[in-house]
Amino acid sequence: MTTEWDALPDNVQKFMTALDARQGARVITVFTEAAVVTDEGRDHSGREEIEAWLTASVNESEYTYTTEFTGATATGTTVDVTQHLEGNFPGGVVDLHYRFTLDGALINRLVIEP
């Protein structure tokens, strides 16, 4: 089912908004204690590793870019958000999928891939 931004679960909105504002580590509480994030093929397990990943990839990034929400789908406990990024990173343009698996209101799993 296609989902508009305003219909996304609160914690997914909070995470995506903080990520876009380059304040990702501030929203670590949207994840379960045992959450796993996969980005660039690497897993980050638990809030401590996820917070370190967020700090390194968002707050300390050498790249600047803009993002645009382009759509989302929701099925049961899975929410797939698509964003278009443009910036000074290799390739300069990419559409990323953020696939969230929820455990109640919290994010238990996040996979980020093109």
Disulfide bonds with the S-S distance in Angstrom:
none
